[in-house]
């Protein structure tokens, strides 16, 4: 996974939201109880938080992801969700622009530098950026669905979400291009396109049917 994939996803999200008006901003997103304004505010806030992780790591410093932790993050999303479409678009564009500029500063020898986001490093932080931007680009429900996710992204997201498989289940996801398995126990076989299987595992609507008895999954890790 390269920075150019993150950049392409960011550009796609900005293009989808470029004509957002107030009515659309108040409209429902894919996520329960969240409007598009919630999703956009969250992505902008994540982008600002990750920018700080990158910039501080390059200076050899560790900082919290969100000042005030998860409660402050959640409060900021609620406070910002009902802003005008103009304000939402401006915030998103500025935040993503700064984040991409920060990633451009990371050199070949910097990727192992530690960050506090998931107690990981800059390499993992770039992967987290890829996940956040890609999934939420479909969550805003402005035309893109998980059918647009690349096979490489699907394989990455499935592996990241492995902790969602319940205990005592051997989950088999069978697509025309990939067979993915996880866990031990009673076999549960699901079939569909790789994108639909990944969307189901991520808790998102599937762009095409998934066949088989779907188990109840554990929370996102």
C-alpha positions in Angstrom: 0.0 0.0 0.0 1.5 3.3 -1.1 0.8 6.9 -0.4 -0.5 7.4 -3.9 -3.5 5.1 -3.0 -4.2 7.2 0.1 -4.0 10.4 -2.0 -6.4 9.0 -4.7 -8.9 8.0 -2.0 -8.7 11.5 -0.4 -9.2 13.1 -3.8 -12.2 10.9 -4.4 -13.8 11.9 -1.1 -13.2 15.6 -1.8 -14.7 15.2 -5.3 -17.8 13.5 -3.9 -18.4 16.3 -1.3 -17.5 19.2 -3.6 -21.1 20.0 -4.4 -22.5 19.2 -1.0 -25.4 21.5 0.0 -27.0 22.0 3.4 -29.8 19.6 2.7 -27.4 16.8 1.7 -25.2 17.5 4.7 -28.2 16.9 7.0 -29.1 13.7 5.1 -28.5 10.3 6.5 -25.1 8.6 6.0 -24.7 4.8 5.9 -23.8 4.9 9.7 -26.8 4.6 12.1 -27.7 7.9 13.8 -25.0 9.8 11.8 -25.7 12.4 9.2 -23.2 13.1 6.4 -22.2 16.1 8.5 -21.2 13.7 11.3 -19.1 11.6 8.9 -17.4 14.6 7.3 -16.6 16.1 10.7 -15.2 12.8 11.9 -12.9 12.4 8.9 -11.7 16.0 9.3 -11.0 15.5 13.0 -9.2 12.2 12.3 -7.1 13.9 9.6 -6.1 16.7 12.0 -5.3 14.1 14.7 -3.2 12.0 12.4 -1.4 15.0 11.0 -0.3 15.8 14.5 0.8 12.1 15.0 3.0 12.4 11.9 4.4 15.8 12.5 5.3 15.1 16.2 6.7 11.6 15.3 9.1 13.2 12.8 10.4 15.4 15.6 10.8 12.4 17.9 7.9 13.1 20.1 4.8 11.2 21.1 1.4 12.9 21.6 -2.1 11.8 22.4 -4.3 11.2 19.3 -7.1 13.4 20.6 -6.7 16.0 23.4 -9.2 14.8 26.0 -9.4 11.3 24.5 -12.4 9.6 23.0 -15.0 11.7 24.9 -13.5 14.9 23.4 -13.4 13.3 19.9 -17.1 12.4 20.2 -18.1 15.8 21.5 -16.3 17.5 18.6 -18.2 15.3 16.1 -21.6 16.2 17.6 -20.7 19.9 17.8 -19.5 20.1 14.2 -22.1 17.9 12.5 -24.7 20.6 12.0 -22.5 23.2 10.4 -23.3 24.6 7.0 -22.2 22.6 4.0 -19.7 25.4 3.2 -18.1 25.0 6.6 -18.0 21.3 6.4 -16.4 21.3 2.9 -13.8 23.8 4.0 -12.9 21.9 7.1 -12.6 18.6 5.3 -10.5 20.1 2.5 -8.1 21.9 4.8 -7.7 18.9 7.1 -7.1 16.4 4.4 -4.7 18.8 2.6 -2.6 19.2 5.8 -2.6 15.4 6.3 -1.4 14.6 2.8 1.3 17.3 3.2 2.4 15.7 6.5 2.6 12.2 4.9 4.7 13.7 2.1 7.4 14.6 4.7 7.9 11.0 5.8 11.2 9.7 4.5 12.2 6.1 3.8 13.8 5.7 7.2 10.9 7.3 9.1 8.2 4.6 8.8 9.2 2.8 12.0 9.0 5.9 14.1 6.5 5.2 16.9 3.1 7.0 17.3 0.5 6.7 20.0 -2.3 5.9 17.5 -2.9 2.2 18.4 0.6 2.3 19.9 2.0 1.6 16.5 4.3 3.4 14.0 4.0 5.7 11.0 3.7 2.8 8.7 0.6 1.5 10.5 -0.6 5.1 10.7 -0.6 5.3 7.0 -2.6 2.1 6.8 -5.1 3.6 9.3 -5.4 6.6 7.1 -6.1 4.4 4.1 -8.9 2.6 6.1 -10.5 5.7 7.4 -10.6 7.6 4.1 -11.7 4.6 2.1 -14.5 3.3 4.3 -15.9 6.8 5.1 -15.9 7.7 1.4 -18.6 5.1 1.0 -20.2 6.0 4.4 -21.2 9.5 3.2 -23.5 7.8 0.7 -22.9 10.2 -2.1 -22.6 7.6 -4.9 -19.7 5.3 -4.0 -20.3 1.9 -2.4 -17.9 -0.8 -1.2 -18.1 -2.1 -4.8 -15.4 0.5 -5.5 -13.0 -1.0 -2.9 -9.9 -2.5 -4.5 -9.1 -6.2 -3.9 -5.9 -5.1 -2.1 -7.9 -2.9 0.2 -10.4 -5.6 0.9 -7.7 -8.1 1.8 -6.1 -5.5 4.1 -9.4 -4.6 5.8 -10.3 -8.2 6.3 -7.0 -8.9 8.0 -7.3 -5.8 10.2 -10.8 -6.8 11.3 -9.9 -10.4 12.2 -10.8 -9.8 15.9 -14.4 -9.5 14.8 -14.8 -13.2 14.3 -16.5 -14.8 17.3 -14.9 -17.5 19.3 -15.5 -21.1 18.2 -16.2 -20.2 14.6 -14.1 -21.0 11.6 -15.2 -18.3 9.2 -14.7 -18.9 5.5 -15.3 -16.1 3.1 -15.4 -17.5 -0.5 -15.3 -15.0 -3.4 -14.4 -15.7 -7.1 -11.0 -14.2 -6.5 -10.1 -14.8 -2.9 -10.8 -17.4 -0.2 -10.2 -15.9 3.3 -10.4 -17.8 6.6 -10.2 -16.9 10.2 -10.8 -18.6 13.6 -11.3 -22.1 14.7 -14.4 -24.1 15.5 -17.6 -24.7 13.7 -17.2 -23.8 10.0 -19.3 -20.9 8.7 -19.1 -20.5 4.9 -20.2 -17.2 3.3 -20.1 -16.6 -0.5 -20.2 -13.5 -2.5 -17.9 -10.9 -4.2 -14.8 -10.0 -2.3 -16.2 -6.4 -1.9 -19.5 -7.6 -0.5 -17.9 -10.0 1.9 -15.6 -7.3 3.1 -18.4 -4.8 3.5 -20.4 -7.3 5.6 -17.4 -8.0 7.8 -16.9 -4.3 8.2 -20.6 -3.8 9.2 -21.5 -2.0 6.0 -24.3 -2.6 3.5 -23.3 -5.1 0.9 -23.4 -4.0 -2.8 -24.4 -7.5 -3.8 -25.8 -10.5 -2.0 -23.8 -12.6 0.5 -25.1 -16.1 0.8 -24.9 -18.2 4.0 -25.9 -17.8 7.6 -24.1 -14.7 8.8 -23.0 -14.8 12.5 -23.1 -11.9 14.8 -19.7 -10.3 14.7 -17.7 -8.7 17.6 -16.9 -5.0 17.6 -14.3 -3.3 15.5 -10.9 -3.7 17.1 
